[in-house]
Amino acid sequence: MLNSNILKAIVAIAIIAGGIYVIILDEPATPTGDINSIQPLPEQDEP
């Protein structure tokens, strides 16, 4: 039973460490297009 608990602890630590590793190394994708350009809305015929 002691070996089972050790195995569960190792698996839990590996899963948590893997999750932290992915979160830290995750680089957000750069936005596509020009996010600084503002286009005016088209004029409406009848509001």
N, C-alpha and C positions, 0 to 999 in steps of 0.2 A: 504494500500500500504506500510505502514511502516513495518508491520509485515512480508510482503513478502521480503523486503530488508534485514531485520534482519535474516530471515531464509536462504536467499542466502548467507549472510556473514558467518553464522555459518557453513553451508555446505562447503563453500570454505575453511574456516579455518581448518575444520576437514580433508578435502582431502589433503591439503598442509601439515598439521601436520602428517597425516598418512604416506605420502610419505617420509617426513624427518625421521620419526621413522624407516621405513623399510630400508632406506639408511644407517642410523647410525648403526643399529643392524645387518646389512647384513654381515655375516662372509664368506669370500671366501673359497671355497672348497680346501682342501689340494691336491696337485698334487699326482697322483699315479705313482708308479715306481720310479726308481732312476734317477733323473734329472741330476746328476753329472757324470754319466758314458758316455763316448764318444766312440762310436763304429766306427772302420775304415770302409771305403767303400769297397765293394768287388772289386777285380781286374777285369778289363775289358779285354776281349780277343782282340778286335780290337776297339781302340778308334775312 
